[in-house]
Amino acid sequence: MIALRSVLFNTIFYANLILRMIVLSPYYFLAPRKVAYQIPKNWALSNHWLMEKIVGTTFEIEGMENLPDGGYILAPKHQSFWDTYALLPWLKDPVYILKRELMWIPLFGWYAKKQRMIPINRGARGKVMVEALKRTREELATGRQLIIYPEGTRRAPGAEPLYKYGIARMYRDLGLPVVPVAMHPGLFWPRRSTMRYPGHFKVKILPAIQPGMDPDAFFAHLIDVTERASDELLIEAAERNPSLPLPPTAAQRLAKLRKTDVATA
């Protein structure tokens, strides 16, 4: 039954994306940018509804009060395609730094360009990166929120953290608060898999790390607070969803955490 629900969800998910982009494109491209942003935000909400009704997956967000006013950097864990769009409805005017190849995709690339997303060549150095940072400053100066995944690419739940130092450089150069976000959507929407699993999980928005720290100290602090919260949420998700099939990385991390709890009890 879970496999059937997964197939049904995936089919409707992509149909929902394609049809919305085609049917709503005239309005999207004629409307002012911020008004047009409601189309992808409503698409995200529709996906949450589809996942709840078809798969049986729900979530809650804790810590919305930790989102600052104005510009800031949002630094979520990255485990799934889910977390690339999931928080859009609750952010005022987010901007992403994207690999430039995504901007070449018909419709998607045009949608991203309309929202002034920032394309970069990941292999580039020097002037290209300086220009990307300049563009980022310009967007954030208008009060937008930059979404950066500190680990760079999707990581399996419970996997050893592999944070990239680029987040520390952005923190230093932009002088804005960084808001860590812990969550485990990868337990329910695994990377490199078509399976979707029912259950409930929590997205935890942590207190903002204010600007002014030494970049090395910031980097260590970001990893520490995010991974501590991630461990707590992993335990909570496993206890709340006892029938959920855990990936090996999550099962191993959970066993280690429980062993540590017993040893310190």
Buried (B, 14 or more C-beta within 10 A) or exposed (E): EEEEBBBBBBEBBEEBBEEBBEEBBEEBEEBEEEEBBBBBBBBBBBBBEBBBEBBBBEBEBBBEEBBEEEBBBBBBBBBBBBBBBBBBBBBEBBBBBBEBEEBEEEEBBBBBEBBBBBBBEEEEEEEBBEEBBEBBBEBBEEEBBBBBBBBBEBBBBBBEEEBBEBBBBBBBEBEBBBBBBBBBBBBBBBBEEEBBBBBBBBBBBBEBBEBEBEBEEBBBBBBEBBBEBBBBBBBBBBEEBEEBEBBEBBBBBBEEBEEEEEEEE
